[in-house]
Each structure stands twice: as structure tokens, then as C-alpha cells.
Amino acid sequence: MVHSIIVASAVLGLISLRPTRWQFLYQLGLVTLAVLFARSQLLALAGLGYFALSDWQSQTVPALGFDGWCLLVALTTPAHWLVGLCWLVALSGLSIVTQGLGSADVLAISVLTLGMSALASLVFVLLACVIGLGQGRLRPGPIPFLVDLQLAYLLMMIAS
């Protein structure tokens, strides 16, 4: 029942953003894969799908909703708090120095790595970066990194 509510909310949220056909099919495919292979992380993946689509469309995410999602994921994830804290501190500093990562990217990485070991979190971030590099080669311009994090996180959850 809870999974059905999460999936229905995710689909309605995606529709509310009025995505292009390609964006909607991509996100719907990822939600479907999450339902089939990563049910335990469905809340994280469904919310990330919504915010990734927002990032994809406008290079921004709604702060209040995103912060609430981060808090909800953090409270429901069996945590490796030190791993998430290390990513938060390191990426916050990197974000300030390079102005390349947005605050949503930093928070998403920090929250998503709470449920991973240090090595798994490193693989996750590297995988997202490789996906982002591929995306940048295919479509020049700003890279909506939450989309890359979403795919990398789903692949990590399927692999584990």
C-alpha cells in the first residue's frame, strides 16, 4: 500500500512539472526500475526523480520541498552518519571554491550516501560523475547533476 502511494505521488509529481515526452518516459522508466529492483529505496528514488526533473527543466529545485525530502530520507535511512557528514563538508568546500556544484547537489549526495559504506559512496559519486561527463558530451551546456545522481543511485541500489 505504501509503495503504491509513493509511486502514484511520484507519477503525479512528474506530470505536474509538465515534462517533455522524453523526460517523462525517462523518469517513468527509472521509477519502474525502482519498483522492480529497489523497493526498499523507493521513497528516496521517487523524490529524487521529481527533483531531478525540476533540475533538468530549470536548473533549480524548490528549496522547501527539497529540504523536506532530504530530511525524510535522512530519517528513514539506516545511516552511516560519518560518511554523509564527510561528503557534506568536503562537497560544501568544493562547491564554494569551484561554484560548480549547487547546494541541492551537495545535499543530495550527502543524504544518499548516508545508507552506504565509504567505498560504496565513493563508487556512487564517481559513477554519477562519469554519467554526467557522458551527458555533457551528448548535450553541451549546464549539466543537471541530480539526473545523473538519480541514475547512479538506482544502479547502485540494483547492484547491492
C-alpha positions as CSV (number, residue, x, y, z in Angstrom):
1,M,0.0,0.0,0.0
2,V,2.8,2.5,1.0
3,H,4.7,1.7,-2.2
4,S,1.6,2.3,-4.3
5,I,1.1,5.7,-2.7
6,I,4.7,6.6,-3.3
7,V,4.6,5.6,-6.9
8,A,1.3,7.4,-7.5
9,S,2.7,10.5,-5.9
10,A,5.8,10.3,-8.0
11,V,3.9,10.0,-11.2
12,L,1.6,12.8,-10.3
13,G,4.5,15.0,-9.3
14,L,6.3,14.3,-12.6
15,I,3.1,15.1,-14.5
16,S,2.7,18.4,-12.6
17,L,6.1,19.6,-13.9
18,R,4.8,19.2,-17.5
19,P,7.8,17.4,-18.8
20,T,8.6,16.7,-22.4
21,R,7.7,13.3,-23.7
22,W,11.3,12.2,-23.5
23,Q,11.8,13.5,-19.9
24,F,8.5,11.8,-18.8
25,L,9.4,8.5,-20.3
26,Y,12.9,8.6,-18.9
27,Q,11.7,9.3,-15.4
28,L,8.8,6.8,-15.7
29,G,11.3,4.2,-16.7
30,L,13.5,4.9,-13.7
31,V,10.5,4.8,-11.4
32,T,9.5,1.4,-12.9
33,L,13.1,0.1,-12.4
34,A,13.0,1.3,-8.8
35,V,9.7,-0.5,-8.2
36,L,11.1,-3.7,-9.7
37,F,14.6,-3.8,-8.3
38,A,15.0,-1.2,-5.4
39,R,11.7,-1.2,-3.5
40,S,13.5,-0.5,-0.2
41,Q,14.7,2.8,-1.6
42,L,11.6,3.8,-3.4
43,L,11.0,6.9,-1.3
44,A,14.5,8.2,-2.0
45,L,14.3,7.4,-5.7
46,A,10.8,8.8,-6.2
47,G,11.6,12.1,-4.6
48,L,14.9,12.3,-6.4
49,G,13.0,11.7,-9.7
50,Y,10.8,14.7,-9.0
51,F,13.7,17.0,-8.1
52,A,15.9,15.7,-10.9
53,L,13.2,16.6,-13.4
54,S,12.9,20.0,-11.9
55,D,16.7,20.4,-12.1
56,W,16.6,19.1,-15.7
57,Q,14.0,21.6,-16.8
58,S,15.0,24.8,-15.0
59,Q,18.4,24.2,-13.3
60,T,16.7,24.8,-9.9
61,V,14.8,22.8,-7.3
62,P,12.2,24.1,-4.9
63,A,14.2,24.6,-1.7
64,L,11.4,23.9,0.9
65,G,10.3,20.7,-0.8
66,F,13.8,19.5,-1.4
67,D,14.9,20.2,2.2
68,G,11.9,18.3,3.5
69,W,12.7,15.3,1.2
70,C,16.3,15.3,2.3
71,L,15.2,15.3,6.0
72,L,12.7,12.5,5.3
73,V,15.3,10.4,3.5
74,A,17.9,11.0,6.3
75,L,15.4,10.0,9.0
76,T,14.4,6.8,7.2
77,T,17.8,5.6,6.0
78,P,19.9,3.3,8.1
79,A,22.7,5.7,8.4
80,H,26.5,5.8,8.2
81,W,26.4,9.4,9.6
82,L,30.1,9.9,9.3
83,V,30.1,9.1,5.6
84,G,27.3,11.5,4.9
85,L,28.9,14.2,7.1
86,C,32.3,13.8,5.3
87,W,30.6,14.2,1.9
88,L,28.7,17.3,3.2
89,V,31.8,19.0,4.5
90,A,34.0,18.1,1.5
91,L,31.5,19.0,-1.2
92,S,30.4,22.2,0.6
93,G,34.0,23.4,0.4
94,L,34.4,22.3,-3.2
95,S,31.1,23.9,-4.1
96,I,32.3,27.3,-2.6
97,V,35.7,27.1,-4.3
98,T,34.6,26.0,-7.8
99,Q,31.0,27.2,-7.9
100,G,30.3,24.1,-10.0
101,L,28.0,22.1,-7.7
102,G,24.8,23.6,-6.4
103,S,23.6,23.3,-2.9
104,A,21.0,20.7,-4.0
105,D,23.7,18.5,-5.5
106,V,25.7,18.7,-2.3
107,L,22.7,17.9,-0.1
108,A,21.5,15.1,-2.3
109,I,24.9,13.4,-2.4
110,S,25.2,13.8,1.4
111,V,21.8,12.3,2.1
112,L,22.0,9.5,-0.4
113,T,25.4,8.4,0.9
114,L,24.0,8.0,4.5
115,G,23.0,4.5,3.7
116,M,26.3,3.5,2.1
117,S,29.7,2.5,3.3
118,A,32.6,4.9,2.5
119,L,33.7,2.8,-0.5
120,A,30.2,2.4,-1.9
121,S,29.6,6.1,-1.6
122,L,32.8,6.8,-3.5
123,V,31.8,4.4,-6.3
124,F,28.3,6.1,-6.3
125,V,29.8,9.6,-6.7
126,L,32.3,8.5,-9.3
127,L,29.6,6.8,-11.3
128,A,27.4,9.9,-11.2
129,C,30.4,12.0,-12.4
130,V,31.0,9.6,-15.3
131,I,27.3,9.7,-16.3
132,G,27.5,13.5,-16.0
133,L,30.6,13.6,-18.3
134,G,28.7,11.4,-20.8
135,Q,25.7,13.7,-20.7
136,G,27.9,16.7,-21.1
137,R,29.4,15.2,-24.3
138,L,26.0,14.5,-25.7
139,R,24.3,17.8,-24.7
140,P,26.6,20.7,-24.2
141,G,25.6,23.3,-21.7
142,P,24.8,23.2,-18.0
143,I,24.5,19.6,-16.6
144,P,21.5,18.9,-14.3
145,F,23.6,16.8,-11.9
146,L,20.6,15.5,-10.0
147,V,19.6,13.5,-13.1
148,D,23.0,11.8,-13.0
149,L,22.8,11.2,-9.3
150,Q,19.4,9.6,-9.8
151,L,20.6,7.1,-12.4
152,A,23.8,6.4,-10.4
153,Y,21.9,5.8,-7.2
154,L,19.4,3.5,-8.9
155,L,22.3,1.5,-10.4
156,M,24.0,1.3,-7.0
157,M,20.7,0.0,-5.4
158,I,20.2,-2.6,-8.1
159,A,23.8,-3.8,-7.8
160,S,23.6,-4.1,-4.0
